[in-house]
Amino acid sequence: MPSLKDVKTKINGVQKTSQITKAMNMVAAAKLRGAQEKMEAFRPYTSKFNEAMSNLSGGANTGAFPLMEKREIKKVELVVITSDRGLCGSYNAHIVKRTLGMIVGYEAEGKGVSLVCVGKKGYQLLKKTGKVRKSYLNVMSAFEMFNAREIATDVAEQFLAGESDRVEIVFGEFKSVAVQRPVDVSLLPVQPVEADGEAEKKFAGDYIYEPSSEELMDTLQPLYLNVLIYHAMLEVGASEHAARMTAMDNATTACKDIVSNLTIIYNKARQAAVTNELMDIVGGAEALK
């Protein structure tokens, strides 16, 4: 049985760890509030952008736009968006696991795969594959639209140069504070957005555009890529804080359980020490008789 001093030292150490995890939980909750508001404020913009693209691309000639060019898929590029910081449970690991599964699937079909890693954690886990073409590190802590524009420009240039035939984004989608699921979304080639029934009724009819729909598509397609990537980054930002808040709450609960178990061990050790002292006293008293 461990000594009283050793058990007491462990209890103090776990209690200090519990204080740290509780503080981190509160910080993550405060950051989540801001990140979630920002993400939810951007979702209507993304939805309206999709509606505009649906209306414009419905009757467009896809062959007239390089970013909409469909060709035989020989090379696939995956834009993997994760967090820069850890301590958020298995959130980043799930995104990486989905990415690795996609790599295995594409390679089984005879396709080449390259990676663009946004976020330090994804890069650290995926660099050993040797497929990382470019990485954007230390941007997820404070990212803006220009970061998404830089990434979109890079992958679009690769697509136009024929270095990739398909580009997909892999990220963790924010469902709720308790649920964040990895998803993959097609980025290039830009596909005509299919509107649902309500949207079709809303946009039914012929429209005359000024300037022409072709000119509008030339302008909107790069912006569309920016919006998709920025939307994914916002989802990851909110999901990261939600996952960290849950992980730190679980860690705090685990610390309490460990302290409870160590307290039981401490009490048993103290009772054993008291019993031994009493036996020594009684034995000494009997010897003096």
Buried (B, 14 or more C-beta within 10 A) or exposed (E): EEEBEEBBEBBEBBBEBBEEBBEBBEBBBEBBEEBBEEBEEBEEEBEEBBBBBBBBBBEBEBEEBEBBBEEEBEBBBBBBBBBBBBBBBEBBBBBBEBBEEBBEEBEEEEBBBBBBBBBBBBBBBBEEEEBBBBBBBEBBEEBEEEBBBEBBEBBBEBBEEEBBBBBBBBBBBBEEBEEBEBBBBEBBBBEBBEBEEEBEEEBEEEEEEEEEBEEBBBEBBBBBBBBBBBBBBBBBBBBBBBBBBBBBBEBBEBBEEBBEEBEEBBEEBEEEEEEEEEEEEEEEEEEEE
